[in-house]
Amino acid sequence: MLAGLIQRGIGGRQSHWGELAFESATFSLSTQVPRPTDRRAEKRVAAVLPLVKLATAKGEDFARIRNISAGGVMVETAGPVPPVDETVHIEFNSHQRVTGQVVWTRPPMAGIKFDETMDLRAFLSGPRPRGGLVPRPPRLEIRCGATVRVGKLYHKVEVRDISQGGVKVEINDWRCVGKPTVITVESLRPIKGIIRWYRGGQAGIVFDKPLTFEELAEWLGKRVEIASLKTGAWEKDRL
């Protein structure tokens, strides 16, 4: 039943994971938190999942789901692993969020126990649109420079947030909507996409091909390294 639900969704609707899915993750109806050495005899089924966003008191990061049960999840983090007992807010998309606590770590893996048992049937059927709004993948708020090329014109822009499938930037050109573009973000390769919307000096770019977890993890690592170098140089100047 669970396997069929993953394939078609409840009522014959398609699963909401779409093109932003990675490799297989494993689902279990158990209420136990998955572990790397977990070998329970209970029947499990494989499904595909996108990235999730982990938010703690110290900041936000992307993570990839490896195993998920009704009671918790095992994730592979793109950045530092949250410590045991840390409260974590997990965002699967703009309509589905849960809160839990880290119960074990084995970098880059971590096990998170949900505060409340998850209804996997409802979870796998996908969130329903709210007020006509379709659920969007989790976004990581980040500030950095980028260059957007629209036709023969180049725009210097500031990135406001990024997801696996797109980016929001500050740009002063409402005529760019609907046009193909190439955006080059600091420390990241040029990415082809299309500008879907413009509102109040900001524009949303949807990538032609979603970024991989590995690309995002490497890029975020570079961002942390650059920030550390800038902080070290600033402290050195103060001495």
C-alpha positions in Angstrom: 0.0 0.0 0.0 2.7 2.4 1.0 4.7 1.6 -2.1 1.7 2.3 -4.3 1.1 5.5 -2.5 4.6 6.7 -3.3 4.2 5.9 -7.0 0.8 7.5 -7.6 -0.2 9.6 -4.6 -3.6 9.3 -3.0 -6.5 9.4 -5.3 -4.3 8.8 -8.3 -2.5 12.1 -8.0 1.1 12.2 -8.8 3.8 12.5 -6.1 4.7 16.1 -5.5 8.5 15.6 -5.4 8.8 16.1 -9.2 12.1 16.9 -10.9 13.8 18.0 -7.8 14.2 14.5 -6.5 17.6 12.8 -5.9 18.4 9.2 -5.4 16.2 6.7 -3.4 15.5 7.3 0.3 13.9 4.6 2.5 10.5 4.9 4.3 9.4 2.9 7.3 6.2 2.9 9.3 8.2 2.4 12.5 8.2 5.2 15.0 11.9 4.7 15.7 14.6 7.1 14.4 16.5 5.6 11.5 20.2 4.8 12.1 23.1 3.9 9.7 23.2 0.3 11.0 19.4 -0.1 11.0 18.5 -3.6 9.7 15.0 -4.1 10.9 13.1 -6.9 9.3 10.1 -4.6 8.8 9.2 -4.2 5.1 10.6 -0.9 3.7 10.0 0.8 0.4 12.2 3.2 -1.5 11.1 6.6 -2.7 12.8 9.7 -4.1 13.0 12.9 -2.0 14.4 16.4 -2.6 16.5 18.4 -0.3 15.2 19.7 2.9 16.2 22.8 4.9 17.4 22.4 8.5 17.0 25.5 10.7 18.5 25.8 14.2 19.3 28.7 16.5 22.7 28.9 14.8 21.4 29.2 11.2 20.1 27.3 8.2 21.5 24.6 6.0 20.5 22.1 3.3 20.4 18.4 4.0 19.5 15.3 2.0 17.2 12.6 3.4 18.6 9.1 3.6 15.9 7.3 5.7 12.7 8.5 7.1 10.1 6.9 9.4 7.0 8.0 11.2 9.1 8.9 14.2 12.2 10.5 12.7 14.6 11.0 9.9 18.3 10.3 9.0 19.8 13.2 7.0 23.1 13.9 5.3 24.0 17.5 5.9 25.6 19.9 3.5 27.4 21.8 6.3 28.2 21.3 10.0 26.2 18.6 11.7 23.9 19.9 14.5 24.9 18.6 17.9 23.0 16.0 19.9 19.9 17.5 21.7 19.8 20.5 19.3 16.3 21.5 18.3 15.9 21.4 14.5 13.1 22.7 12.3 12.9 20.7 9.1 11.3 22.2 6.0 10.3 19.8 3.3 8.6 22.5 1.3 6.8 25.8 2.0 3.7 23.8 3.2 5.3 21.0 5.1 7.5 21.6 8.2 8.2 19.6 11.3 10.3 20.1 14.5 12.5 17.6 16.2 15.7 17.0 18.2 19.0 15.5 17.2 19.5 12.2 18.9 22.6 10.9 17.3 25.4 12.1 14.9 27.9 10.5 12.6 29.1 13.3 10.4 27.9 14.1 7.8 24.9 12.1 9.0 22.5 12.9 11.8 19.4 11.3 13.3 16.5 13.6 14.2 13.5 12.5 16.3 10.2 14.3 15.4 8.4 16.0 18.3 5.2 14.4 17.0 4.7 11.1 15.1 4.4 11.9 11.4 1.4 10.7 9.4 3.3 9.2 6.4 0.1 8.6 4.5 -0.7 12.3 4.5 3.0 13.2 4.0 3.4 11.1 0.9 0.1 12.2 -0.7 1.7 15.7 -0.9 0.5 19.1 0.5 -2.6 20.7 -1.0 -2.2 24.2 -2.5 -3.2 26.9 0.0 -5.0 29.9 -1.4 -4.0 28.8 -4.9 -0.3 28.7 -4.0 1.7 25.7 -5.1 4.2 24.4 -2.5 7.7 25.5 -3.3 11.0 23.8 -2.4 12.9 25.0 0.7 15.0 28.1 0.2 18.2 29.1 2.0 18.5 32.8 2.7 21.9 34.0 1.7 23.5 37.2 0.5 26.2 37.3 -2.2 26.9 38.9 -5.5 26.1 37.5 -8.9 25.9 38.4 -12.6 22.8 37.9 -14.7 23.0 37.9 -18.4 19.8 38.6 -20.4 20.4 38.6 -24.1 23.5 40.8 -24.6 23.0 42.8 -21.3 24.8 42.0 -18.1 23.3 43.0 -14.7 25.2 43.0 -11.4 22.7 41.7 -8.8 22.5 40.5 -5.2 21.3 37.1 -4.4 18.6 37.0 -1.7 17.9 33.3 -1.5 18.6 30.1 -3.3 17.0 26.7 -3.7 17.8 23.6 -5.6 15.6 24.8 -8.5 16.0 28.5 -8.5 17.2 31.8 -7.0 15.8 35.2 -6.1 17.8 38.3 -6.9 17.6 42.0 -6.7 17.5 43.5 -10.1 16.1 46.8 -11.6 14.6 45.7 -14.9 11.0 44.6 -15.0 11.3 43.9 -18.8 13.4 40.8 -18.0 10.3 38.7 -17.1 9.9 35.6 -19.3 13.4 35.9 -20.8 16.0 33.2 -20.7 19.1 34.1 -18.7 22.4 32.8 -17.4 23.2 33.6 -13.8 26.8 33.4 -12.4 26.8 33.3 -8.6 30.0 33.9 -6.7 31.9 30.6 -6.4 29.3 28.7 -8.4 29.2 27.7 -12.1 27.1 29.7 -14.6 23.5 28.4 -14.6 20.9 28.6 -17.3 17.4 29.5 -16.5 14.4 31.7 -17.1 13.2 34.8 -15.2 9.6 33.8 -14.1 8.5 36.9 -12.1 9.5 40.4 -11.1 8.1 42.3 -8.1 9.4 45.3 -6.2 12.9 45.3 -7.5 13.3 41.5 -7.1 13.1 38.7 -9.7 12.8 34.9 -9.5 14.9 32.8 -11.7 14.0 29.1 -12.3 16.9 26.9 -13.3 16.6 24.8 -16.5 18.2 21.9 -14.5 18.1 21.7 -10.7 21.4 21.9 -8.8 22.6 18.6 -7.3 23.1 18.2 -3.5 26.9 17.8 -4.1 27.0 21.2 -6.0 25.1 22.9 -3.2 27.2 21.4 -0.5 30.5 22.3 -2.2 29.2 25.9 -2.9 28.1 26.4 0.7 31.4 25.1 1.9 33.2 27.7 -0.2 30.9 30.4 1.1 31.8 29.4 4.7 35.5 29.4 3.8 35.3 32.9 2.2 33.4 34.2 5.2 36.0 32.8 7.6 38.9 34.4 5.6 37.2 37.7 5.6 36.6 37.5 9.3 40.2 36.6 9.9 41.5 39.5 7.8 39.2 41.9 9.6 40.4 40.7 13.1 44.0 41.0 11.9 43.5 44.6 10.8 42.1 45.4 14.3 45.3 44.3 16.0 
